[in-house]
């Protein structure tokens, strides 16, 4: 995951990005750094690259050139793009579909009222217009890129009397447009989201990563080259190195990175009293009941 810009144009109540942007330095990744990352990745097989972390990738004016470079430099790479689609112009649709293998549209709400409440700062009609054109163009051209809508719900939503009915309604809304829909439970991102909180049980001892085993599978690089532990680390608490100074290989195999993995997977933080990020990262599916 490569954060080519750190900005976002939405103020979603389920995401800490807006608050974090007021607390931490923001910026845009230099081309030299981006090329260094992609060039090193070209030496490896079975890769996926996602120009996204906790930002809106379409705010990067060079996003087309970025994904094009990745595809041309690494023909076998799978490029994934996660966007709120509010900036998905027709021209951008034409270009992105040439290079991106999978799109995830983060859209919270199927009505103007719900959407603009959840995703403050964005316009419901404009986003729907963008997505409708994208789907229509993709179908007309017979393009095979995968497309999915990602929707977040709270634990409390599941306990509502008509929750199943509401979920079916949302599913049908996107199904009629010919788009796959995925529903995920809300996560506080290790306590980084102060709004839209849900009650959580406490896990006494950390015993692995519930979120796709990110420390073992993915590397997360922010705009200035710093490597953070995962996309739950919105406030950059765990910096594992900087790509300007070391290679991805060196950072991935460093003693610091392996010590962190031991802390997560080998129960070596059993007696720890510190405020370790992963101790606060609660699996939302663990807290349904």
C-alpha positions as CSV (number, residue, x, y, z in Angstrom):
1,X,0.0,0.0,0.0
2,X,1.5,3.3,-1.1
3,X,0.1,6.6,0.0
4,X,1.0,8.9,-2.9
5,X,-0.9,11.8,-1.3
6,X,-2.0,12.0,2.3
7,X,-5.1,14.2,1.7
8,X,-8.8,13.3,1.7
9,X,-11.8,15.4,0.5
10,X,-14.3,13.8,2.8
11,X,-14.9,13.9,6.5
12,X,-16.4,10.5,7.1
13,X,-17.6,9.8,10.6
14,X,-16.1,6.3,10.5
15,X,-12.6,7.5,9.6
16,X,-9.9,9.5,11.5
17,X,-8.3,10.9,8.3
18,X,-9.7,14.4,8.7
19,X,-8.7,14.8,12.4
20,X,-5.3,13.3,11.7
21,X,-4.7,15.7,8.9
22,X,-4.9,18.5,11.5
23,X,-2.4,16.8,13.8
24,X,0.3,15.4,11.5
25,X,2.3,16.7,8.5
26,X,0.7,16.0,5.1
27,X,2.1,15.9,1.7
28,X,2.6,14.3,-1.7
29,X,5.1,11.5,-2.6
30,X,8.0,12.6,-4.8
31,X,8.2,10.8,-8.1
32,X,11.8,9.7,-7.4
33,X,10.6,7.9,-4.2
34,X,7.6,6.4,-6.0
35,X,9.8,5.1,-8.8
36,X,12.3,3.6,-6.2
37,X,9.5,1.7,-4.6
38,X,8.0,0.4,-7.8
39,X,11.5,-0.5,-9.3
40,X,12.3,-2.6,-6.2
41,X,9.0,-4.3,-6.4
42,X,9.7,-5.2,-10.0
43,X,12.3,-7.7,-8.8
44,X,9.6,-9.8,-7.0
45,X,6.7,-12.0,-8.1
46,X,3.1,-12.3,-7.0
47,X,2.7,-8.6,-6.1
48,X,-0.3,-6.3,-5.5
49,X,0.1,-2.6,-5.4
50,X,-2.5,-0.2,-4.0
51,X,-2.0,3.5,-4.2
52,X,-4.0,4.1,-1.1
53,X,-3.7,4.0,2.7
54,X,-5.9,6.4,4.7
55,X,-6.2,8.9,1.9
56,X,-8.3,9.7,-1.2
57,X,-6.0,8.6,-4.1
58,X,-7.8,10.6,-6.8
59,X,-6.5,13.8,-5.2
60,X,-3.1,12.9,-6.6
61,X,-3.0,14.7,-9.9
62,X,-0.5,12.1,-11.1
63,X,-2.5,9.1,-10.2
64,X,-2.9,8.0,-13.8
65,X,0.9,8.2,-14.4
66,X,1.5,6.4,-11.1
67,X,-0.6,3.3,-12.0
68,X,0.6,3.4,-15.6
69,X,4.2,3.3,-14.4
70,X,3.5,0.4,-12.0
71,X,1.8,-1.6,-14.8
72,X,4.5,-0.9,-17.4
73,X,7.4,-1.6,-15.0
74,X,5.8,-4.7,-13.5
75,X,3.4,-6.3,-16.1
76,X,2.4,-9.1,-13.7
77,X,1.4,-6.8,-10.8
78,X,-2.2,-6.5,-9.7
79,X,-3.2,-2.9,-9.1
80,X,-6.0,-2.2,-6.6
81,X,-7.6,1.2,-6.1
82,X,-9.8,2.2,-3.2
83,X,-11.6,5.5,-3.7
84,X,-14.8,7.3,-2.6
85,X,-15.4,8.0,-6.4
86,X,-16.4,11.6,-5.8
87,X,-13.6,12.8,-8.1
88,X,-14.0,10.0,-10.7
89,X,-14.3,12.0,-13.9
90,X,-15.1,10.5,-17.2
91,X,-11.6,11.0,-18.5
92,X,-10.2,9.5,-15.3
93,X,-12.5,6.5,-15.7
94,X,-11.2,5.9,-19.3
95,X,-7.6,6.1,-18.1
96,X,-7.8,4.1,-14.9
97,X,-9.6,1.2,-16.5
98,X,-6.5,0.7,-18.7
99,X,-4.2,0.0,-15.7
100,X,-6.2,-0.9,-12.6
101,X,-7.3,-4.5,-12.0
102,X,-9.7,-4.0,-9.1
103,X,-11.7,-1.0,-7.9
104,X,-13.2,-0.7,-4.4
105,X,-15.7,2.2,-4.1
106,X,-16.2,3.3,-0.5
107,X,-19.8,4.6,-0.4
108,X,-21.7,4.9,2.8
109,X,-25.3,5.3,2.2
110,X,-27.8,4.7,-0.6
111,X,-29.8,7.9,0.0
112,X,-28.7,11.5,-0.1
113,X,-29.5,12.0,3.6
114,X,-27.6,8.9,4.8
115,X,-24.6,9.4,2.4
116,X,-24.0,13.1,3.2
117,X,-24.4,12.4,6.9
118,X,-21.8,9.6,6.9
119,X,-19.5,11.2,4.2
120,X,-19.6,14.9,5.0
121,X,-18.2,17.1,2.4
122,X,-19.2,15.0,-0.6
123,X,-22.2,15.2,-2.9
124,X,-24.4,12.1,-3.3
125,X,-25.7,12.9,-6.8
126,X,-22.3,13.6,-8.2
127,X,-20.8,10.4,-6.7
128,X,-23.7,8.3,-8.1
129,X,-23.3,10.0,-11.5
130,X,-19.6,9.1,-11.5
131,X,-20.2,5.5,-10.6
132,X,-23.0,5.0,-13.0
133,X,-20.9,6.3,-15.9
134,X,-18.0,4.1,-14.8
135,X,-20.1,1.0,-14.8
136,X,-21.8,1.9,-18.1
137,X,-18.4,2.6,-19.8
138,X,-16.8,-0.5,-18.4
139,X,-19.7,-2.6,-19.7
140,X,-19.8,-0.9,-23.2
141,X,-16.0,-1.6,-23.6
142,X,-16.2,-5.1,-22.3
143,X,-13.5,-4.4,-19.7
144,X,-12.8,-7.0,-17.1
145,X,-11.6,-5.0,-14.1
146,X,-13.3,-6.0,-10.9
147,X,-15.6,-3.5,-9.1
148,X,-17.0,-3.7,-5.6
149,X,-18.8,-1.4,-3.2
150,X,-17.6,-1.4,0.4
151,X,-20.1,-0.5,3.0
152,X,-19.5,-0.2,6.8
153,X,-22.1,-0.9,9.4
154,X,-21.9,-0.8,13.2
155,X,-22.4,-3.7,15.6
156,X,-25.5,-1.9,16.9
157,X,-27.0,-2.0,13.4
158,X,-26.9,-5.8,13.4
159,X,-29.0,-5.7,16.6
160,X,-31.8,-3.6,15.0
161,X,-35.1,-5.4,14.4
162,X,-35.1,-4.7,10.7
163,X,-31.3,-5.0,10.1
164,X,-31.7,-7.9,7.6
165,X,-34.4,-5.9,5.7
166,X,-32.1,-2.9,5.5
167,X,-29.2,-4.9,4.3
168,X,-31.2,-6.5,1.6
169,X,-32.3,-3.0,0.5
170,X,-28.7,-1.8,0.3
171,X,-27.7,-5.0,-1.6
172,X,-30.6,-4.6,-4.1
173,X,-29.6,-0.9,-4.7
174,X,-26.1,-1.9,-5.9
175,X,-27.2,-5.2,-7.5
176,X,-29.4,-3.3,-9.9
177,X,-26.4,-1.3,-11.0
178,X,-24.5,-4.5,-11.6
179,X,-22.0,-4.0,-8.8
180,X,-20.8,-6.4,-6.2
181,X,-21.4,-5.2,-2.6
182,X,-19.5,-6.1,0.5
183,X,-20.5,-5.2,4.0
184,X,-17.9,-4.9,6.8
185,X,-18.3,-4.2,10.5
186,X,-17.1,-0.9,11.8
187,X,-13.6,-0.9,13.4
188,X,-12.3,2.0,15.5
189,X,-8.9,1.5,13.9
190,X,-7.2,0.7,17.1
191,X,-9.1,3.5,18.9
192,X,-8.2,6.2,16.4
193,X,-11.9,6.9,15.4
194,X,-13.5,8.9,18.2
195,X,-16.9,9.1,16.6
196,X,-19.3,6.3,15.8
197,X,-17.9,4.2,18.6
198,X,-19.3,0.8,19.6
199,X,-18.9,-1.2,22.7
200,X,-16.0,-3.6,22.6
201,X,-14.8,-6.5,24.7
202,X,-11.2,-6.3,25.9
203,X,-8.7,-9.0,24.9
204,X,-6.4,-9.7,27.8
205,X,-3.4,-10.9,25.7
206,X,-2.6,-10.1,22.1
207,X,-2.4,-13.3,20.0
208,X,-2.0,-12.3,16.4
209,X,-3.5,-9.9,13.8
210,X,-7.2,-10.2,12.9
211,X,-6.9,-7.8,10.0
212,X,-5.6,-10.1,7.2
213,X,-2.4,-10.7,9.1
214,X,-1.1,-7.4,7.7
215,X,2.4,-7.5,9.5
216,X,3.1,-10.7,7.6
217,X,1.7,-9.9,4.2
218,X,1.8,-6.2,3.4
219,X,4.0,-3.2,3.7
220,X,2.5,0.2,4.2
221,X,4.4,3.3,2.9
222,X,3.2,6.9,3.6
223,X,3.9,9.9,1.4
224,X,7.3,10.8,2.9
225,X,8.7,7.2,2.7
226,X,8.0,6.2,6.3
227,X,6.8,2.6,6.7
228,X,4.0,2.2,9.2
229,X,2.8,-1.0,10.7
230,X,-0.6,-1.1,8.9
231,X,-3.5,1.0,7.8
232,X,-4.9,1.0,11.3
233,X,-1.8,3.0,12.3
234,X,-3.4,6.3,11.3
235,X,-1.4,8.4,13.6
236,X,1.9,6.8,12.6
237,X,2.7,5.4,16.0
238,X,5.0,2.6,14.8
239,X,7.6,3.7,12.2
240,X,9.6,0.8,10.9
241,X,12.0,2.7,8.7
242,X,12.1,5.0,5.7
243,X,12.3,4.0,2.1
244,X,14.5,7.1,1.3
245,X,17.1,5.6,3.6
246,X,16.7,1.8,3.2
247,X,15.3,-0.7,0.7
248,X,11.9,-2.4,1.2
249,X,13.8,-5.6,1.6
250,X,16.0,-4.2,4.4
251,X,13.0,-2.7,6.3
252,X,10.8,-5.8,5.9
253,X,13.6,-8.1,7.3
254,X,14.9,-5.7,9.9
255,X,15.3,-6.6,13.6
256,X,12.8,-3.8,14.5
257,X,10.1,-5.2,12.2
258,X,10.7,-8.8,13.5
259,X,10.6,-7.6,17.1
260,X,7.2,-6.0,16.4
261,X,6.0,-9.3,14.8
262,X,7.2,-11.2,17.8
263,X,5.2,-8.9,20.0
264,X,2.1,-9.5,18.0
265,X,2.4,-13.2,17.2
266,X,4.6,-14.7,19.9
267,X,2.8,-13.3,22.9
268,X,6.0,-11.5,23.9
269,X,4.0,-8.5,25.1
270,X,2.2,-10.6,27.8
271,X,3.5,-8.5,30.6
272,X,3.6,-5.3,28.6
273,X,2.0,-2.2,30.3
274,X,2.5,0.1,27.3
275,X,-0.2,1.5,25.0
276,X,0.8,-0.8,22.1
277,X,-1.2,-0.1,19.0
278,X,-2.2,-3.7,18.4
279,X,-3.5,-4.2,21.9
280,X,-6.1,-1.5,21.1
281,X,-7.0,-3.1,17.7
282,X,-10.1,-5.1,18.4
283,X,-11.7,-7.5,15.9
284,X,-15.2,-6.1,15.4
285,X,-16.5,-9.6,14.6
286,X,-15.3,-10.6,18.1
287,X,-17.8,-8.1,19.5
288,X,-21.0,-8.9,17.8
289,X,-22.6,-10.5,20.8
